[in-house]
Amino acid sequence: MSYKLWNVLNELQSDEYEWVELSHSLNNESPFWAGIPEGSVELGKTVFDWGNPMLECLIQTFKFPGQFGTHIDFPGHFVKDAPLSEKYGAKQMLFPLCVIDVTAKVAKDVHYAVTVEDIKEYEAKYGPIPEGAFVALYTGWGKNWPDMNALSGIAEDGSENFPGWSLEALQYIYEERNAAANGHETLDTDASAVAAAAGDLACERYVLSKGKLQIEVLDNLDKVAPAGALLLAAWPRIEGATGLPVRVVAITPKK
């Protein structure tokens, strides 16, 4: 007897494809946004240890901000009364994946914000971004984890300097291509220069105001084919969350 989905899984686990971890490993020293109070992270605290006469087992507790490490943001993070975690379910965990590579431009300009022209150049080479896609921006910034100063691009004058999205590029993928979500390696959606000019994280606010999802602080995008891969994202089923750490895997044709 043959079952179609089992056959699909067997194919995806074959030598034709690679399963790539896109999320960072977390521990008690992992960085988080400076605005979050100290003491907000306490991972793996033992509350029930070996040798307890009630039951021989180990139980831990985990305390962390919603926006910690590689994490997903829900609209209510930036938009008052907008949907939170419970409004997004299993169908929002699997996407066609498109990876826009701007590493060469970021190497020349740390403030680089991806343009509509960059995305059109991608589409000329790989075809249109499909409806419902997850569009990831590859800047090479993942190499800076877990150094918070490097992630923030802290200069001698204390300013933050890092690449990211432009509003026009996000409008294109959502309004012209109807993407489902976007992602990036940086801590913020907006390139630092874009945020400074707006006086706000206007790009992130736009994404979440559209009811879309985003995943921040991705890793290993260089190991994924620019087109033709799948992205699988899974997060705890916690109600009322503005964001949650997320495990992200790409299933990609071998490059």
PAZAPA-4460 file (N, C-alpha, C; in steps of 0.05 Angstrom, whole numbers, plus 32768, in hexadecimal, padded with zeros to 4 digits):
% residues 255
    n_x    n_y    n_z   ca_x   ca_y   ca_z    c_x    c_y    c_z   seq   type   mol
   8011   7FE8   8000   8000   8000   8000   8012   8019   8000     1      M     A
   800A   802D   7FF0   801B   8045   7FEE   800B   805D   7FF8     2      S     A
   8019   806F   8007   800D   8087   8011   801D   809F   8007     3      Y     A
   800F   80B1   7FFA   801C   80C7   7FEB   802E   80D8   7FFD     4      K     A
   8025   80E0   8014   8035   80F2   8025   804D   80E3   8030     5      L     A
   804B   80C9   8035   8063   80BA   803E   8077   80B9   8028     6      W     A
   806E   80B6   800F   8080   80B6   7FF9   808D   80D1   7FF5     7      N     A
   807E   80E7   7FFA   8089   8102   7FF8   80A0   8105   800D     8      V     A
   809A   80FB   8026   80AE   80FD   803B   80C7   80ED   8034     9      L     A
   80C3   80D6   8029   80DA   80C5   8021   80EB   80D4   800C    10      N     A
   80DD   80E1   7FFA   80EC   80F0   7FE5   80FB   8108   7FF2    11      E     A
   80EE   8117   8004   80FB   812D   8010   8113   8125   8022    12      L     A
   8113   810D   802B   8129   8103   803C   813F   80F5   802B    13      Q     A
   813B   80F6   8011   814E   80E9   7FFF   8167   80FB   7FFB    14      S     A
   817A   80F1   7FEC   8193   8100   7FE7   818F   8118   7FD5    15      D     A
   8177   811C   7FCA   8172   8133   7FB9   816F   814D   7FCA    16      E     A
   8168   814A   7FE3   8161   8161   7FF4   8172   8162   800D    17      Y     A
   8174   817A   8018   8182   817F   8031   816F   818D   8044    18      E     A
   8170   8185   805E   8160   8192   8073   8172   81A5   8082    19      W     A
   816C   81BE   8081   817E   81D3   808B   8172   81E1   80A3    20      V     A
   8180   81E2   80B9   8177   81F1   80D1   817A   820F   80CC    21      E     A
   8164   821E   80CE   8165   823B   80CA   8163   824B   80E4    22      L     A
   8162   823E   80FB   815F   824C   8114   8178   8248   8125    23      S     A
   817E   825C   8135   8195   825C   8147   818F   824B   8160    24      H     A
   81A4   823F   816A   81A2   8231   8184   81A2   8246   819A    25      S     A
   8193   8241   81B0   818F   8254   81C5   8199   8249   81E0    26      L     A
   81A5   825B   81F0   81AC   8254   820B   81AA   826D   821D    27      N     A
   81B2   826C   8235   81AE   8283   8248   81BF   829B   8241    28      N     A
   81D3   8297   8230   81E4   82AE   8227   81DB   82BA   820C    29      E     A
   81C6   82AF   8200   81BE   82B9   81E6   81B4   82D6   81E8    30      S     A
   81BA   82E6   81D4   81B3   8303   81D5   8195   8308   81D1    31      P     A
   818C   831E   81DB   8170   8327   81D5   8170   8345   81D6    32      F     A
   815A   8351   81CC   8158   836E   81C9   815C   837C   81E4    33      W     A
   816B   8392   81E4   8173   83A0   81FD   815B   83AB   820C    34      A     A
   8144   83AF   81FE   812C   83B9   820C   811F   83A5   821D    35      G     A
   8125   838C   821A   811A   8377   822B   8129   8375   8245    36      I     A
   811B   8375   825C   8129   8377   8276   813C   835F   827B    37      P     A
   8151   8365   8288   8164   8350   8291   8154   833C   82A2    38      E     A
   815C   8323   82A1   814F   830F   82B0   8137   8302   82A2    39      G     A
   8132   830A   8289   811C   82FF   827A   8122   82E4   826D    40      S     A
   813B   82DC   826E   8142   82C2   8263   814D   82B0   8279    41      V     A
   8140   8299   827B   8149   8284   828E   8142   8269   8282    42      E     A
   8155   825D   8274   814F   8245   8266   8159   822C   8276    43      L     A
   8148   8218   8276   8150   81FE   8281   8154   81FD   829E    44      G     A
   8145   820D   82AE   8147   820C   82CB   813A   81F2   82D5    45      K     A
   8149   81E3   82E4   813F   81CA   82EE   812C   81CE   8306    46      T     A
   8114   81C4   8303   8100   81C7   8318   80F7   81AC   8324    47      V     A
   8100   8196   8317   80FA   817B   8320   8112   816A   8318    48      F     A
   8122   8162   832B   813C   8156   8324   813C   8138   8328    49      D     A
   8151   812B   831D   8155   810F   8321   8157   8109   833F    50      W     A
   814D   80F2   8347   814F   80EA   8363   8137   80F2   8373    51      G     A
   8123   80FF   8367   810B   8106   8375   80FA   80ED   8379    52      N     A
   80F3   80E7   8392   80E5   80CE   8398   80C9   80CD   838B    53      P     A
   80BD   80E4   8384   80A3   80E4   8377   80A4   80D7   835B    54      M     A
   80B9   80DD   834B   80BC   80D3   8330   80D8   80D7   8327    55      L     A
   80E5   80C3   831C   8100   80C5   8313   8100   80D2   82F7    56      E     A
   8103   80EC   82F6   8103   80FA   82DC   810E   8116   82E0    57      C     A
   8112   8125   82CA   811D   8140   82CB   8109   8153   82BD    58      L     A
   8102   8169   82CB   80F0   817D   82BF   80FD   8199   82C2    59      I     A
   80FB   81A8   82AC   8107   81C3   82AC   80F1   81D8   82A5    60      Q     A
   80F7   81F1   82AB   80E6   8207   82A2   80F7   8219   8290    61      T     A
   80E9   8228   827E   80F6   8239   826B   80E8   8254   826A    62      F     A
   80F8   8269   826F   80EE   8284   826F   80FC   8294   8259    63      K     A
   80ED   82A1   8247   80F9   82B0   8231   80E5   82C4   8226    64      F     A
   80EF   82DA   821A   80DD   82EC   820C   80D2   82DF   81F3    65      P     A
   80BC   82E9   81E9   80B1   82DF   81D0   80C4   82E4   81B9    66      G     A
   80D1   82FC   81B9   80E4   8303   81A4   8100   82FB   81AE    67      Q     A
   8106   82E2   81AC   8120   82D7   81B6   812C   82C4   81A1    68      F     A
   8144   82C9   819A   8151   82B9   8186   8142   82BA   816B    69      G     A
   8144   82A4   815C   8134   82A2   8144   8117   82A0   814C    70      T     A
   8107   82B4   8144   80EB   82B6   814F   80D8   82BF   8139    71      H     A
   80BF   82B8   813E   80AA   82C1   812C   809B   82D8   813A    72      I     A
   8093   82EC   8129   8083   8302   8133   8066   8300   8128    73      D     A
   8053   8304   8139   8037   8305   8131   802E   8323   8130    74      F     A
   8018   8329   8121   8010   8344   811D   800D   8355   8136    75      P     A
   8003   8349   814C   7FFE   8358   8164   8017   8361   8172    76      G     A
   802E   8359   8168   8048   8363   8173   804B   8381   816E    77      H     A
   8041   838B   8157   8044   83A7   8150   8029   83B6   814B    78      F     A
   8013   83A6   8149   7FF9   83B2   8143   7FE5   83AC   8159    79      V     A
   7FDC   83C0   8166   7FCA   83BC   817D   7FB1   83AD   8174    80      K     A
   7FA9   8399   8184   7F91   8389   817F   7F93   8377   8166    81      D     A
   7FAA   8375   815A   7FAD   8364   8142   7FB1   8347   814C    82      A     A
   7FAE   8334   813A   7FB0   8318   8141   7FCA   8310   814F    83      P     A
   7FC8   82FE   8162   7FDF   82F3   8170   7FE2   82D6   8169    84      L     A
   7FF3   82C8   8177   7FFB   82AD   816F   7FE5   8299   816A    85      S     A
   7FD0   829B   817A   7FBB   8287   8178   7FAC   8288   815D    86      E     A
   7FAF   829E   814E   7FA1   82A1   8135   7FB0   8293   811E    87      K     A
   7FC7   8289   8123   7FD8   827D   810E   7FDD   8260   8115    88      Y     A
   7FD7   824F   8102   7FD8   8232   8108   7FEA   8223   80F5    89      G     A
   7FE4   8209   80F2   7FF6   81F7   80E3   7FFB   8200   80C6    90      A     A
   7FE7   820B   80BA   7FEA   8213   809E   7FFD   822B   809A    91      K     A
   8004   8238   80B0   8017   824E   80AF   8033   8245   80B7    92      Q     A
   8038   822B   80B5   8052   8220   80BE   8062   8215   80A6    93      M     A
   8057   8214   808F   8065   8208   8078   8061   821A   805F    94      L     A
   8078   8222   8053   8077   8236   803D   808A   822E   8027    95      F     A
   8084   8236   800E   8099   8237   7FFA   80AD   824D   8002    96      P     A
   80C7   8248   7FFF   80DC   825A   8008   80EB   8267   7FF1    97      L     A
   80EC   8281   7FF2   80FC   8291   7FDF   8112   829F   7FEF    98      C     A
   812B   829E   7FE6   8141   82AB   7FF4   814E   82C0   7FE2    99      V     A
   814B   82D9   7FEA   8156   82EF   7FDB   8172   82F5   7FE6   100      I     A
   8187   82F2   7FD6   81A2   82F5   7FDE   81AD   8311   7FD7   101      D     A
   81B2   8321   7FEC   81BE   833C   7FE8   81D8   833E   7FF6   102      V     A
   81E6   8328   7FFB   81FF   8328   800A   8214   833A   7FFD   103      T     A
   8216   8339   7FE3   822B   8348   7FD5   8226   8366   7FD9   104      A     A
   820D   836F   7FD9   8207   838B   7FDD   820B   8393   7FFA   105      K     A
   8205   8381   800D   8209   8387   8029   8227   8389   802F   106      V     A
   8237   837A   8021   8254   837B   8025   825F   8397   801E   107      A     A
   8251   83A5   800C   825A   83BF   8004   824C   83D5   8015   108      K     A
   8234   83CF   8020   8225   83E3   802E   8215   83D5   8045   109      D     A
   821F   83D8   805D   8213   83CA   8074   81F6   83D3   8078   110      V     A
   81EE   83EA   806E   81D3   83F4   8071   81C0   83EC   805B   111      H     A
   81C9   83D9   804A   81BA   83D3   8032   819E   83C9   8038   112      Y     A
   818A   83D5   802A   816E   83CC   802C   8166   83C0   8011   113      A     A
   815D   83A7   8012   8155   839A   7FF9   8141   83AB   7FEA   114      V     A
   8143   83AB   7FCF   8132   83BC   7FBE   811F   83AA   7FAE   115      T     A
   810B   83B7   7FA3   80F9   83A9   7F90   8108   839E   7F79   116      V     A
   811C   83AD   7F6F   812C   83A4   7F59   813B   838B   7F60   117      E     A
   8145   8389   7F78   8153   8370   7F81   8140   8358   7F7E   118      D     A
   8127   835C   7F86   8114   8346   7F86   810C   8340   7F69   119      I     A
   8109   8354   7F58   8103   834F   7F3C   811A   8340   7F2E   120      K     A
   8133   8346   7F36   814A   8338   7F2B   8149   831A   7F34   121      E     A
   8141   8316   7F4D   813D   82FA   7F56   8128   82EC   7F46   122      Y     A
   8112   82F9   7F41   80FC   82ED   7F32   8103   82E8   7F15   123      E     A
   8114   82F9   7F0A   811C   82F5   7EEE   812D   82DB   7EEC   124      A     A
   813A   82D4   7F01   814B   82BC   7F01   813D   82A3   7F0A   125      K     A
   812B   82A6   7F1E   811F   828E   7F2A   8100   828C   7F26   126      Y     A
   80F4   82A0   7F1A   80D7   82A0   7F17   80CA   82B1   7F2C   127      G     A
   80B0   82B7   7F28   80A1   82C8   7F3C   80A0   82BB   7F57   128      P     A
   80A1   82CC   7F6C   809C   82C3   7F87   8080   82B7   7F88   129      I     A
   807C   829E   7F91   8061   8293   7F91   8050   829E   7FA7   130      P     A
   8036   829E   7FA2   8023   82A7   7FB6   8026   8295   7FCF   131      E     A
   8026   82A1   7FE6   8029   8292   7FFF   8045   828B   8007   132      G     A
   8059   8297   7FF9   8075   8291   7FFE   807F   829E   8018   133      A     A
   8094   8293   8022   80A5   829F   8037   80BD   82AA   8029   134      F     A
   80C1   82C5   802B   80D7   82D2   801D   80EC   82D9   8031   135      V     A
   8104   82CD   802F   8119   82D2   8042   812F   82E3   8036   136      A     A
   8139   82F6   8045   814E   8308   803C   8168   82FE   8047   137      L     A
   817A   82F7   8035   8195   82ED   803C   81A9   8303   803A   138      Y     A
   81B4   830C   8051   81C7   8322   8052   81E2   8319   805C   139      T     A
   81E5   8301   8065   81FD   82F7   8072   8200   82FF   808F   140      G     A
   81EA   830B   809A   81EB   8315   80B6   81EB   82FE   80CA   141      W     A
   81E3   82E7   80C3   81E1   82D0   80D6   81FC   82CA   80E3   142      G     A
   8212   82D1   80D5   822C   82CB   80E0   8232   82DA   80F9   143      K     A
   8223   82F0   80FF   8227   8300   8116   821C   82F5   8130   144      N     A
   820B   82E1   812E   8200   82D4   8146   8216   82C6   8155   145      W     A
   8218   82C6   816F   8206   82D3   8183   8211   82EE   818E   146      P     A
   8221   82FC   817F   822D   8315   8188   8218   832C   8184   147      D     A
   820D   8335   819A   81F8   8349   8199   8202   8363   818C   148      M     A
   821A   836B   8192   8225   8384   8185   8228   8380   8167   149      N     A
   8231   8369   815F   8234   8364   8142   8219   8362   8135   150      A     A
   8205   8355   8142   81EA   8353   8137   81DE   836F   8133   151      L     A
   81E4   8380   8146   81D9   839B   8144   81EA   83AE   8134   152      S     A
   8201   83A5   812C   8213   83B6   811C   821C   83CE   812B   153      G     A
   8223   83CB   8144   822A   83E2   8155   8245   83EE   814C   154      I     A
   8244   8408   8145   825C   8416   813C   8269   8424   8154   155      A     A
   8280   8431   814F   828E   843E   8165   827D   8454   8171   156      E     A
   826C   8461   8161   825B   8476   816C   8242   846C   817A   157      D     A
   823F   8451   817C   8228   8445   8189   8210   8440   8178   158      G     A
   8212   8448   815F   81FB   8445   814C   81F8   8428   8143   159      S     A
   81DF   8421   813B   81DA   8407   8130   81DB   8408   8112   160      E     A
   81E7   83F3   8106   81EB   83F3   80E9   81E8   83D6   80DE   161      N     A
   81D2   83D2   80CF   81CD   83B7   80C5   81BB   83B9   80AD   162      F     A
   81BC   83A5   809B   81AB   83A4   8083   818F   839A   808A   163      P     A
   817D   839A   8076   8162   8390   807A   8150   8396   8062   164      G     A
   8137   8397   8069   8122   839B   8054   811E   83B9   8050   165      W     A
   8113   83BF   8039   8108   83DA   8033   80E9   83D6   8032   166      S     A
   80DB   83EC   8037   80BE   83EA   8037   80B4   83E3   801B   167      L     A
   80C1   83EE   8006   80B8   83E9   7FEB   80BB   83CB   7FE4   168      E     A
   80D1   83BE   7FED   80D5   83A2   7FE7   80BF   8391   7FF5   169      A     A
   80B9   8398   800D   80A4   8389   801C   8088   838E   800E   170      L     A
   8083   83A6   8006   806A   83AB   7FF8   8068   839A   7FDE   171      Q     A
   807E   8397   7FD1   807E   8387   7FB8   8078   836A   7FBE   172      Y     A
   8085   835E   7FD2   8081   8341   7FD6   8065   833C   7FE1   173      I     A
   8059   834F   7FF0   803F   834A   7FFB   8028   8354   7FEA   174      Y     A
   802B   836A   7FDD   8015   8376   7FCD   8016   836D   7FB0   175      E     A
   802D   8366   7FA5   802F   835D   7F8A   8030   833E   7F88   176      E     A
   803C   8332   7F9C   8041   8315   7F9B   8031   8306   7FB0   177      R     A
   8024   8313   7FC3   8014   8307   7FD8   8024   82F1   7FE7   178      N     A
   803C   82F8   7FEF   804C   82E6   8001   803D   82E3   801B   179      A     A
   8044   82CE   802A   8038   82C9   8044   8048   82D3   805B   180      A     A
   8063   82D4   8057   8074   82DB   806D   8090   82E3   8062   181      A     A
   809F   82F1   8073   80BA   82F8   806C   80CD   82F1   8084   182      N     A
   80E7   82F0   807E   80FA   82EB   8093   8115   82F6   808D   183      G     A
   8127   82F7   80A1   8141   8303   809E   8153   82FA   80B4   184      H     A
   816D   82FF   80B1   8180   82F7   80C5   8184   830C   80DB   185      E     A
   817D   8324   80D5   8181   833A   80E8   816C   833A   80FE   186      T     A
   8171   834B   8112   815F   834D   8129   8146   835C   8122   187      L     A
   8148   836E   810D   8131   837E   8105   812B   837B   80E8   188      D     A
   8112   8380   80E0   810A   837F   80C4   8117   8395   80B4   189      T     A
   8115   83AD   80BF   811F   83C5   80B1   813D   83C6   80B1   190      D     A
   8149   83CD   809A   8165   83D5   809A   8168   83ED   80AD   191      A     A
   817F   83EF   80BA   8182   8404   80CF   817E   8420   80C4   192      S     A
   8187   8425   80AB   8184   843F   80A0   8166   8445   8099   193      A     A
   8157   8430   8091   813B   8434   808C   812C   843A   80A6   194      V     A
   8133   842C   80BC   8126   8431   80D6   812D   844D   80E0   195      A     A
   8146   8456   80DC   814E   8470   80E5   813F   8486   80D6   196      A     A
   813C   8482   80BC   812E   8496   80AC   8110   8498   80B3   197      A     A
   8104   8482   80BA   80E8   8481   80C1   80E3   8488   80DE   198      A     A
   80F8   8486   80EF   80F4   848A   810C   80E2   8474   8118   199      G     A
   80E2   845D   810B   80D1   8447   8114   80DA   842E   8105   200      D     A
   80D2   8416   810E   80D6   83FE   80FF   80BE   83FC   80EB   201      L     A
   80BE   840D   80D7   80A7   8410   80C5   80A3   83F7   80B5   202      A     A
   80B8   83E9   80AD   80B6   83D1   809D   80A8   83BB   80AD   203      C     A
   80B2   83B7   80C5   80A6   83A2   80D6   8088   83A9   80DC   204      E     A
   8083   83C2   80E1   8067   83CB   80E6   8056   83C5   80CE   205      R     A
   8060   83CA   80B6   8051   83C4   809D   804B   83A6   809B   206      Y     A
   805F   8395   809E   805B   8378   809B   8045   836F   80AE   207      V     A
   8046   8377   80C7   8033   836D   80DB   8018   837A   80D8   208      L     A
   8017   8392   80CD   7FFD   839F   80C8   7FEE   8392   80B1   209      S     A
   7FFD   8383   80A0   7FF1   8375   808A   7FE7   8359   8093   210      K     A
   7FEA   8353   80AD   7FE2   8339   80B7   7FF5   8322   80AE   211      G     A
   800D   832A   80A6   8021   8316   809E   8033   830E   80B5   212      K     A
   8043   82FA   80B1   8055   82F0   80C5   8072   82F5   80BD   213      L     A
   8084   82F7   80D0   80A0   82F9   80CA   80B0   82E9   80DE   214      Q     A
   80C7   82DF   80D4   80DA   82D1   80E6   80F4   82E0   80E5   215      I     A
   80FE   82E7   80FD   8117   82F6   80FF   812E   82E5   8109   216      E     A
   8146   82ED   8104   815F   82E1   810D   8162   82C4   8102   217      V     A
   815D   82C2   80E8   8161   82A8   80DA   817F   82A2   80D7   218      L     A
   8185   8289   80D0   81A1   8281   80CD   81A2   826E   80B5   219      D     A
   81BA   826B   80AA   81C1   8257   8096   81B2   825A   807B   220      N     A
   81AA   8272   8075   819C   8277   805B   81AE   8271   8044   221      L     A
   81C8   8272   8048   81DB   826C   8032   81DB   824F   802A   222      D     A
   81CF   823E   803B   81CE   8221   8036   81B4   8218   8028   223      K     A
   81A4   822C   8021   8189   8226   8015   8189   822F   7FF8   224      V     A
   817D   8220   7FE6   817A   8228   7FCA   8169   8241   7FC9   225      A     A
   816F   8254   7FB7   8160   826D   7FB5   8142   8269   7FB0   226      P     A
   813C   8254   7FA1   8120   824E   7F9B   811C   822F   7F9B   227      A     A
   8104   8227   7FA0   80FD   820B   7F9F   80FE   81FC   7FBA   228      G     A
   8105   820A   7FD0   8106   81FE   7FEA   80EB   8202   7FF9   229      A     A
   80E8   81F4   800F   80D2   81F8   8021   80DC   8201   803C   230      L     A
   80CD   8212   804A   80D4   821A   8065   80BE   8210   8078   231      L     A
   80C7   8203   808D   80B6   81F9   80A2   80BD   8207   80BC   232      L     A
   80A9   8214   80C8   80AC   8223   80E1   8099   8218   80F6   233      A     A
   80A3   8213   810E   8093   8209   8123   8098   8218   813D   234      A     A
   8083   821F   814B   8085   822D   8164   8072   8222   8179   235      W     A
   8077   8227   8193   8065   821D   81A7   8049   8228   81A4   236      P     A
   8035   8218   81AB   8019   8221   81A8   8011   8230   81C2   237      R     A
   801C   8248   81C4   8016   8259   81DB   8003   826F   81D2   238      I     A
   7FED   8273   81E0   7FD9   8287   81D8   7FE2   82A3   81E0   239      E     A
   7FDA   82B7   81D0   7FDE   82D2   81D7   7FFB   82DC   81D4   240      G     A
   800B   82CE   81C5   8027   82D5   81C2   802B   82E9   81AB   241      A     A
   803B   82FE   81B0   8042   8311   819B   8059   8305   8189   242      T     A
   8067   82F3   8194   807D   82E5   8186   8087   82CE   8196   243      G     A
   8095   82BB   8189   809E   82A4   8197   80B8   829A   8189   244      L     A
   80CB   828F   8199   80E1   8281   818C   80D7   826B   817A   245      P     A
   80E4   8268   8163   80DA   8256   814F   80F0   8244   8144   246      V     A
   80E9   822B   813F   80FC   8219   8132   80F6   8219   8114   247      R     A
   810A   821F   8104   8106   8223   80E8   8118   8210   80D8   248      V     A
   810C   8201   80C6   811B   81EE   80B5   8114   81F3   8098   249      V     A
   8129   81F3   8087   8124   81F3   806A   812A   81D8   805F   250      A     A
   8119   81CF   804D   811D   81B7   803D   8124   81C1   8021   251      I     A
   813D   81BD   8019   8147   81CA   8001   8153   81B6   7FED   252      T     A
   814E   81BA   7FD4   815E   81AA   7FC0   817B   81B0   7FC5   253      P     A
   818C   819C   7FC3   81A9   81A0   7FC8   81B4   81B3   7FB3   254      K     A
   81C3   81C7   7FBC   81CD   81DC   7FAB   81E4   81D1   7F99   255      K     A
***
